[in-house]
Amino acid sequence: MQRFIFTDLVSPFHMAAAIVAARRLSDGPAEIELRQVPNVNGEFLLGESSRTFGPLWVHVRCCRQPNNSYFTWALKFVCFILLKWGGRRSRSAVDSIWLGHHTYFKPTALAAVRVRDLPKVRIVAFEEGVGTYGDMAHHVWASRLVHLSFPRTKYVLRRVLAKRIFVDAVSSVMTGSADDGDLARVMRWMVENLYEGGLAGSIDLSEGDLRQKRVLIAGSPFHALGELSRDEYRAVLRKVLRNIEGKIWVKPHPLERDLTIYREIGVECLSANLPGEAVVAALAPVTVVGFGTGLLRTAARIPGASCIDALGEMPPRFQDNLPNSELRTHSSRNWRRVRGFRT
């Protein structure tokens, strides 16, 4: 039986993109291990569990550090590279072990396998979200937000480890090359099977509520990370509300803690831990508003949905701090930007 081990998973998108990659690469029954790490708040997205998804057996695990010492995984890395580049790996697909990480091959992931299993190992890279397409300016800026050190060095190493000399397969769900329904199906399965309580009771679709009136706002983490003051973020939200009509929900970002700001402006707040993609699939809103989030890319695949990127409505002080990144070009290619909000 094929095995898939995905490491460094933090967000719902990570989880779903990993499962999508396994579904595409598996030839039949397979075992998937999803290894979560804590987010910047020190919390895990999900509890540990095991569920079936068609022919796949999915295990969710909580991991705080590699199972091996740095010396052990470094030794494994050298052995793996010699096997891979020397053409000594097993050619059997039935008992292969796929190691997955977002965007690039992470050598510490080899801690998950035994030395004798290294000939069976294949590497798959999946998307982490829009951050996969950011350039150095974007990554330096994002690293500063969460206080990561040596961002430029890490960016260069990650670009090298993303090359096909290290990676055997790349799975994409954002660039349009994938089956559009794949991500939505996986997200719905995740909510129904991995989230306690699921979507039941989280979203009130009252009788007679027409889809044409449903609006979803994807919350921003920027005020939680100190890039915006509370008053600045509230002013932006109020500006958005003046330009949309209908039944409005806000899906907060998982990093947000102060959710009273949404009650103050009079909108219904959903659970921050629910995957935004699953919420969009359940609501099927006619309008989705976000602030540079990859959720807009997913929502754009719903027929009739208007996706509004309101990042340009942020205060000038915030705009001046944004990197002149290739990520903006990627965003403008992949979802519709609507300007001209009334002030």
Backbone hydrogen bonds, N-H to C=O, Kabsch-Sander energy under -0.5 kcal/mol:
donor,donor_aa,acceptor,acceptor_aa,energy
2,Q,29,P,-0.9
3,R,96,S,-2.2
4,F,31,E,-2.7
5,I,98,W,-3.0
6,F,33,E,-2.8
7,T,100,G,-2.3
9,L,35,R,-2.1
15,M,11,S,-1.9
16,A,12,P,-2.7
17,A,13,F,-3.0
18,A,14,H,-2.1
19,I,15,M,-2.2
20,V,16,A,-2.6
21,A,17,A,-2.0
22,A,18,A,-2.1
23,R,19,I,-2.5
24,R,20,V,-1.8
25,L,21,A,-1.7
26,S,22,A,-2.0
30,A,55,P,-1.5
31,E,2,Q,-2.4
32,I,57,W,-3.2
33,E,4,F,-3.2
34,L,32,I,-0.6
34,L,59,H,-3.4
35,R,6,F,-3.0
35,R,33,E,-0.7
36,Q,34,L,-0.8
36,Q,61,R,-3.0
37,V,9,L,-2.4
39,N,43,E,-2.6
42,G,39,N,-2.6
49,S,60,V,-1.1
51,R,58,V,-2.7
53,F,56,L,-3.1
56,L,53,F,-1.8
57,W,30,A,-2.5
58,V,51,R,-3.5
58,V,56,L,-0.6
59,H,32,I,-3.1
59,H,57,W,-0.5
60,V,49,S,-3.2
61,R,34,L,-3.1
61,R,59,H,-0.5
63,C,36,Q,-2.6
63,C,61,R,-0.5
73,W,69,S,-2.2
74,A,70,Y,-2.0
75,L,71,F,-2.2
76,K,72,T,-2.2
77,F,73,W,-2.4
78,V,74,A,-2.1
79,C,75,L,-2.3
80,F,76,K,-2.9
81,I,77,F,-2.5
82,L,78,V,-2.2
83,L,79,C,-2.2
84,K,80,F,-3.0
85,W,81,I,-2.9
86,G,82,L,-1.4
87,G,84,K,-1.0
88,R,83,L,-2.4
89,R,83,L,-0.6
90,S,119,P,-2.1
96,S,93,A,-0.8
97,I,120,K,-2.3
98,W,3,R,-3.2
98,W,96,S,-0.5
99,L,97,I,-0.6
99,L,122,R,-3.1
100,G,5,I,-3.0
100,G,98,W,-0.5
101,H,124,V,-1.5
103,T,126,F,-3.3
104,Y,102,H,-1.8
105,F,161,L,-1.7
106,K,104,Y,-0.5
109,A,106,K,-2.2
110,L,107,P,-2.0
111,A,108,T,-1.8
112,A,109,A,-2.0
113,V,110,L,-1.6
117,D,114,R,-1.2
118,L,115,V,-1.6
120,K,117,D,-1.8
121,V,118,L,-1.5
122,R,97,I,-2.8
124,V,99,L,-2.5
125,A,169,A,-2.3
126,F,101,H,-1.3
127,E,171,S,-0.7
132,T,129,G,-1.6
133,Y,130,V,-1.8
134,G,131,G,-1.2
139,H,135,D,-2.1
140,V,136,M,-2.7
141,W,137,A,-1.9
142,A,138,H,-2.8
143,S,139,H,-2.4
144,R,140,V,-1.8
145,L,141,W,-1.4
146,V,142,A,-1.2
147,H,144,R,-0.8
148,L,143,S,-2.7
154,K,150,F,-2.2
155,Y,151,P,-2.3
156,V,152,R,-2.2
157,L,153,T,-2.3
158,R,154,K,-2.5
159,R,155,Y,-2.2
160,V,156,V,-2.0
161,L,157,L,-2.6
162,A,158,R,-0.8
163,K,160,V,-1.7
166,F,163,K,-1.9
167,V,163,K,-1.9
168,D,123,I,-1.8
169,A,123,I,-1.6
171,S,125,A,-2.8
182,D,179,D,-1.4
183,L,179,D,-0.6
184,A,180,D,-0.5
185,R,181,G,-2.2
186,V,182,D,-2.1
187,M,183,L,-2.6
188,R,184,A,-2.3
189,W,185,R,-2.0
190,M,186,V,-2.5
191,V,187,M,-2.3
192,E,188,R,-2.2
193,N,189,W,-1.9
194,L,190,M,-3.2
195,Y,190,M,-1.1
195,Y,191,V,-0.5
196,E,194,L,-0.5
198,G,195,Y,-1.2
200,A,197,G,-0.8
202,S,199,L,-2.1
203,I,199,L,-1.0
205,L,203,I,-1.0
206,S,204,D,-1.1
209,D,206,S,-2.1
210,L,208,G,-0.9
213,K,210,L,-1.9
214,R,211,R,-2.0
215,V,247,K,-2.6
216,L,287,T,-2.4
217,I,249,W,-2.7
218,A,216,L,-0.5
218,A,289,V,-3.3
219,G,217,I,-0.7
219,G,251,K,-2.4
225,L,221,P,-1.8
226,G,223,H,-0.8
227,E,222,F,-2.6
228,L,222,F,-1.1
233,Y,229,S,-2.3
234,R,230,R,-2.3
235,A,231,D,-2.1
236,V,232,E,-2.0
237,L,233,Y,-2.4
238,R,234,R,-2.3
239,K,235,A,-1.8
240,V,236,V,-2.1
241,L,237,L,-2.5
242,R,238,R,-1.5
243,N,240,V,-1.7
244,I,241,L,-1.0
247,K,213,K,-2.1
248,I,246,G,-0.6
249,W,215,V,-2.5
250,V,268,E,-2.5
251,K,217,I,-2.7
256,E,253,H,-2.0
259,L,257,R,-1.4
261,I,258,D,-0.5
262,Y,259,L,-1.2
263,R,259,L,-0.9
264,E,260,T,-2.1
265,I,261,I,-0.8
266,G,263,R,-0.9
267,V,262,Y,-2.0
268,E,248,I,-1.2
270,L,250,V,-2.8
270,L,268,E,-0.5
274,L,271,S,-0.8
279,V,275,P,-2.0
280,V,276,G,-2.4
281,A,277,E,-2.0
282,A,278,A,-2.1
283,L,279,V,-2.8
284,A,280,V,-2.8
286,V,211,R,-0.7
286,V,214,R,-1.6
287,T,214,R,-1.3
288,V,306,S,-2.5
289,V,216,L,-2.7
290,G,308,I,-2.4
296,L,293,T,-1.3
297,R,294,G,-1.0
298,T,294,G,-1.2
299,A,295,L,-2.6
300,A,296,L,-1.8
301,R,298,T,-1.7
302,I,299,A,-2.0
305,A,302,I,-2.3
306,S,286,V,-3.0
307,C,305,A,-0.6
308,I,288,V,-3.0
308,I,306,S,-0.6
309,D,307,C,-0.6
310,A,290,G,-3.2
310,A,308,I,-0.9
313,E,310,A,-2.0
314,M,311,L,-1.6
318,F,315,P,-0.6
319,Q,315,P,-2.3
320,D,316,P,-2.4
321,N,317,R,-0.7
321,N,318,F,-0.8
322,L,318,F,-0.7
322,L,319,Q,-0.9
325,S,323,P,-2.1
328,R,325,S,-1.2
329,T,325,S,-0.6
330,H,326,E,-2.2
331,S,327,L,-2.5
332,S,328,R,-2.5
333,R,329,T,-1.4
334,N,330,H,-1.3
335,W,331,S,-1.6
338,V,336,R,-0.5
339,R,337,R,-0.5
